[in-house]
Amino acid sequence: MQKGFDPMAQFFERVSIIPGQSAAATLARYGIDSARWPEVRQLQQNAHIPADSGLNIGPPRVNWLCVPIDDFMTIVNYRIVKDTVNGLRPANLSWTPAERAANVKASEHGVEIEVERDGNPCVGLHWVQTVKKRNATRFHGLIPPPEFVDTGVTGTPFQYDADSPEDEFSDTPCGPAPSTFGMGLDFAATVSLVVWTPPRVTIVEGYTYHFQIGPAGAFWILKPREATDAEYTDQVRILMAGVGEVHQDSGKNLQYRKPPQLGAINQ
């Protein structure tokens, strides 16, 4: 759902308009309806834009504009889950019965996390999740690093492809029940909404959660709550290391930033 812009948005993303593009394309990139152009144009951060400018304005008359970034991330579901029949990870149709049984055993217990945001689906806002994991089982034949970016594909840290318009995040981290308490999966994560203005990745806001799996199944150490400044610092550190779940490059050469100060211009 779109809403009017608060003059003191969480922060303002300064975006260059490259030749051949326009203000309309820039608004669409960050999920803002074109009908909101008059409000964007009239922000004091955009005082350089002529008052008579329409959506087609661009270089050389206007080379940049500030896009308001609001705080609109919401955890819509989090719960303990269990499936001892099919497992919590999707099965591959080509697997043998033995492989299917092994997959069920390895993914019987976990948690389900679902997050949504306001605004339109777009390619300028993405989800990132950084993870600290102990006692992990093999994933695609490899033991995951103790800290990693999930899933970090194609050289970027995003949960989904960088060119995929998205507005929802979901994950079901899972594992088997151990025979001994303390030997099961220990999974701590921060999932954040970020602004993507290449090569800059800036956190808007995030939530941290932590669970373990014991002989009786999964249980919460920390239910999802807003991330702290220290947790954002830790997330940026993991993002800068740029190691994905299967040890791939998840964007270690990109620029990462914690949430800017309220009302700041991020550039």
WOKATA-V705130 format. One record per residue. RES is the residue in one letter. PSI is psi as a letter, one per 20 degrees, with the letter a starting at -180 (999 if undefined). OMEGA is omega in whole degrees, 0 to 359 (* if undefined). D_LAST is the distance of its C-alpha to the last C-alpha in whole Angstrom. Layout:
BEGIN
res->RES psi->PSI omega->OMEGA d_last->D_LAST
res->RES psi->PSI omega->OMEGA d_last->D_LAST
END
This chain:
BEGIN
res->M psi->p omega->178 d_last->27
res->Q psi->q omega->179 d_last->24
res->K psi->r omega->176 d_last->24
res->G psi->q omega->183 d_last->23
res->F psi->p omega->171 d_last->20
res->D psi->p omega->177 d_last->20
res->P psi->h omega->175 d_last->18
res->M psi->m omega->176 d_last->17
res->A psi->r omega->180 d_last->15
res->Q psi->g omega->169 d_last->14
res->F psi->r omega->181 d_last->11
res->F psi->p omega->180 d_last->9
res->E psi->o omega->177 d_last->7
res->R psi->p omega->187 d_last->5
res->V psi->p omega->175 d_last->8
res->S psi->p omega->175 d_last->10
res->I psi->o omega->184 d_last->13
res->I psi->q omega->178 d_last->15
res->P psi->p omega->182 d_last->19
res->G psi->i omega->176 d_last->21
res->Q psi->r omega->184 d_last->19
res->S psi->r omega->176 d_last->19
res->A psi->h omega->180 d_last->17
res->A psi->g omega->180 d_last->20
res->A psi->h omega->180 d_last->19
res->T psi->g omega->177 d_last->15
res->L psi->g omega->181 d_last->17
res->A psi->h omega->181 d_last->19
res->R psi->h omega->183 d_last->16
res->Y psi->j omega->171 d_last->15
res->G psi->k omega->182 d_last->19
res->I psi->p omega->179 d_last->19
res->D psi->q omega->179 d_last->22
res->S psi->h omega->179 d_last->23
res->A psi->i omega->180 d_last->25
res->R psi->j omega->182 d_last->22
res->W psi->g omega->180 d_last->21
res->P psi->h omega->179 d_last->22
res->E psi->g omega->179 d_last->21
res->V psi->g omega->182 d_last->17
res->R psi->h omega->185 d_last->18
res->Q psi->i omega->176 d_last->19
res->L psi->q omega->181 d_last->17
res->Q psi->h omega->178 d_last->16
res->Q psi->i omega->179 d_last->12
res->N psi->k omega->182 d_last->14
res->A psi->i omega->180 d_last->16
res->H psi->i omega->183 d_last->16
res->I psi->p omega->180 d_last->17
res->P psi->q omega->185 d_last->21
res->A psi->h omega->182 d_last->23
res->D psi->j omega->185 d_last->25
res->S psi->p omega->174 d_last->23
res->G psi->a omega->183 d_last->24
res->L psi->i omega->181 d_last->22
res->N psi->j omega->181 d_last->23
res->I psi->q omega->180 d_last->21
res->G psi->a omega->179 d_last->18
res->P psi->q omega->2 d_last->18
res->P psi->i omega->184 d_last->20
res->R psi->g omega->177 d_last->20
res->V psi->p omega->185 d_last->16
res->N psi->i omega->179 d_last->14
res->W psi->r omega->172 d_last->11
res->L psi->r omega->178 d_last->11
res->C psi->p omega->179 d_last->9
res->V psi->p omega->179 d_last->11
res->P psi->p omega->178 d_last->13
res->I psi->o omega->181 d_last->13
res->D psi->r omega->181 d_last->16
res->D psi->o omega->188 d_last->18
res->F psi->k omega->178 d_last->21
res->M psi->p omega->183 d_last->22
res->T psi->p omega->171 d_last->26
res->I psi->o omega->183 d_last->28
res->V psi->i omega->180 d_last->31
res->N psi->p omega->168 d_last->34
res->Y psi->p omega->184 d_last->34
res->R psi->q omega->172 d_last->38
res->I psi->p omega->180 d_last->40
res->V psi->q omega->182 d_last->41
res->K psi->p omega->176 d_last->44
res->D psi->o omega->182 d_last->46
res->T psi->j omega->180 d_last->49
res->V psi->g omega->183 d_last->50
res->N psi->i omega->185 d_last->47
res->G psi->r omega->182 d_last->45
res->L psi->i omega->175 d_last->41
res->R psi->q omega->178 d_last->40
res->P psi->q omega->178 d_last->41
res->A psi->q omega->175 d_last->44
res->N psi->p omega->184 d_last->44
res->L psi->h omega->182 d_last->47
res->S psi->i omega->182 d_last->48
res->W psi->q omega->173 d_last->49
res->T psi->r omega->176 d_last->52
res->P psi->h omega->179 d_last->54
res->A psi->h omega->179 d_last->53
res->E psi->h omega->177 d_last->50
res->R psi->g omega->179 d_last->49
res->A psi->h omega->179 d_last->51
res->A psi->h omega->179 d_last->49
res->N psi->g omega->178 d_last->46
res->V psi->g omega->182 d_last->47
res->K psi->h omega->185 d_last->48
res->A psi->i omega->185 d_last->44
res->S psi->k omega->183 d_last->43
res->E psi->h omega->190 d_last->45
res->H psi->q omega->177 d_last->43
res->G psi->b omega->177 d_last->39
res->V psi->q omega->177 d_last->37
res->E psi->p omega->180 d_last->35
res->I psi->p omega->176 d_last->32
res->E psi->p omega->183 d_last->30
res->V psi->q omega->176 d_last->27
res->E psi->r omega->174 d_last->26
res->R psi->q omega->173 d_last->23
res->D psi->r omega->178 d_last->23
res->G psi->r omega->182 d_last->22
res->N psi->q omega->171 d_last->23
res->P psi->p omega->184 d_last->23
res->C psi->r omega->181 d_last->20
res->V psi->j omega->180 d_last->18
res->G psi->i omega->176 d_last->14
res->L psi->p omega->184 d_last->16
res->H psi->r omega->176 d_last->18
res->W psi->p omega->169 d_last->20
res->V psi->q omega->175 d_last->20
res->Q psi->p omega->174 d_last->23
res->T psi->q omega->191 d_last->24
res->V psi->q omega->166 d_last->27
res->K psi->p omega->192 d_last->30
res->K psi->p omega->175 d_last->33
res->R psi->q omega->177 d_last->37
res->N psi->k omega->182 d_last->40
res->A psi->q omega->171 d_last->39
res->T psi->r omega->182 d_last->41
res->R psi->q omega->178 d_last->40
res->F psi->o omega->186 d_last->38
res->H psi->k omega->175 d_last->38
res->G psi->i omega->183 d_last->41
res->L psi->q omega->170 d_last->38
res->I psi->p omega->180 d_last->38
res->P psi->q omega->174 d_last->34
res->P psi->q omega->178 d_last->32
res->P psi->h omega->174 d_last->32
res->E psi->p omega->182 d_last->29
res->F psi->r omega->174 d_last->27
res->V psi->p omega->185 d_last->24
res->D psi->o omega->0 d_last->26
res->T psi->i omega->174 d_last->26
res->G psi->m omega->183 d_last->24
res->V psi->q omega->174 d_last->25
res->T psi->k omega->175 d_last->24
res->G psi->j omega->176 d_last->22
res->T psi->q omega->185 d_last->19
res->P psi->j omega->192 d_last->20
res->F psi->q omega->179 d_last->20
res->Q psi->h omega->178 d_last->24
res->Y psi->r omega->183 d_last->24
res->D psi->q omega->184 d_last->24
res->A psi->h omega->181 d_last->20
res->D psi->j omega->183 d_last->22
res->S psi->o omega->176 d_last->23
res->P psi->p omega->185 d_last->23
res->E psi->q omega->174 d_last->23
res->D psi->j omega->179 d_last->23
res->E psi->q omega->176 d_last->26
res->F psi->p omega->173 d_last->26
res->S psi->q omega->179 d_last->30
res->D psi->q omega->176 d_last->31
res->T psi->m omega->176 d_last->35
res->P psi->p omega->189 d_last->35
res->C psi->r omega->178 d_last->38
res->G psi->a omega->180 d_last->41
res->P psi->r omega->174 d_last->45
res->A psi->p omega->180 d_last->47
res->P psi->r omega->176 d_last->48
res->S psi->h omega->182 d_last->51
res->T psi->p omega->179 d_last->50
res->F psi->p omega->180 d_last->48
res->G psi->i omega->180 d_last->45
res->M psi->i omega->180 d_last->45
res->G psi->r omega->181 d_last->43
res->L psi->p omega->172 d_last->40
res->D psi->o omega->190 d_last->37
res->F psi->o omega->176 d_last->34
res->A psi->p omega->186 d_last->31
res->A psi->q omega->168 d_last->27
res->T psi->p omega->177 d_last->24
res->V psi->p omega->185 d_last->23
res->S psi->q omega->168 d_last->19
res->L psi->p omega->183 d_last->18
res->V psi->q omega->173 d_last->14
res->V psi->p omega->183 d_last->12
res->W psi->o omega->174 d_last->12
res->T psi->n omega->190 d_last->9
res->P psi->p omega->1 d_last->11
res->P psi->k omega->188 d_last->11
res->R psi->p omega->175 d_last->9
res->V psi->o omega->185 d_last->11
res->T psi->p omega->179 d_last->10
res->I psi->p omega->173 d_last->13
res->V psi->g omega->175 d_last->14
res->E psi->r omega->182 d_last->18
res->G psi->r omega->177 d_last->20
res->Y psi->q omega->179 d_last->24
res->T psi->q omega->176 d_last->26
res->Y psi->r omega->186 d_last->30
res->H psi->p omega->176 d_last->33
res->F psi->r omega->175 d_last->36
res->Q psi->r omega->175 d_last->39
res->I psi->p omega->176 d_last->42
res->G psi->a omega->180 d_last->46
res->P psi->h omega->181 d_last->49
res->A psi->i omega->180 d_last->49
res->G psi->a omega->184 d_last->46
res->A psi->q omega->175 d_last->42
res->F psi->q omega->184 d_last->41
res->W psi->p omega->163 d_last->38
res->I psi->g omega->178 d_last->37
res->L psi->o omega->174 d_last->34
res->K psi->q omega->184 d_last->34
res->P psi->p omega->175 d_last->30
res->R psi->r omega->182 d_last->28
res->E psi->p omega->181 d_last->25
res->A psi->q omega->177 d_last->23
res->T psi->r omega->177 d_last->23
res->D psi->g omega->179 d_last->20
res->A psi->h omega->180 d_last->23
res->E psi->h omega->173 d_last->23
res->Y psi->g omega->177 d_last->19
res->T psi->g omega->180 d_last->19
res->D psi->h omega->179 d_last->22
res->Q psi->g omega->178 d_last->20
res->V psi->h omega->178 d_last->17
res->R psi->g omega->180 d_last->20
res->I psi->h omega->178 d_last->22
res->L psi->g omega->181 d_last->19
res->M psi->h omega->176 d_last->18
res->A psi->h omega->171 d_last->22
res->G psi->l omega->180 d_last->22
res->V psi->p omega->179 d_last->26
res->G psi->r omega->186 d_last->27
res->E psi->h omega->177 d_last->30
res->V psi->k omega->175 d_last->32
res->H psi->j omega->179 d_last->30
res->Q psi->r omega->176 d_last->28
res->D psi->p omega->181 d_last->25
res->S psi->j omega->176 d_last->22
res->G psi->l omega->183 d_last->19
res->K psi->i omega->180 d_last->19
res->N psi->j omega->178 d_last->17
res->L psi->r omega->179 d_last->14
res->Q psi->p omega->183 d_last->11
res->Y psi->q omega->181 d_last->12
res->R psi->q omega->171 d_last->11
res->K psi->r omega->179 d_last->13
res->P psi->p omega->177 d_last->12
res->P psi->r omega->177 d_last->10
res->Q psi->q omega->181 d_last->13
res->L psi->p omega->177 d_last->14
res->G psi->j omega->182 d_last->13
res->A psi->q omega->170 d_last->9
res->I psi->p omega->181 d_last->6
res->N psi->o omega->183 d_last->4
res->Q psi->999 omega->* d_last->0
END
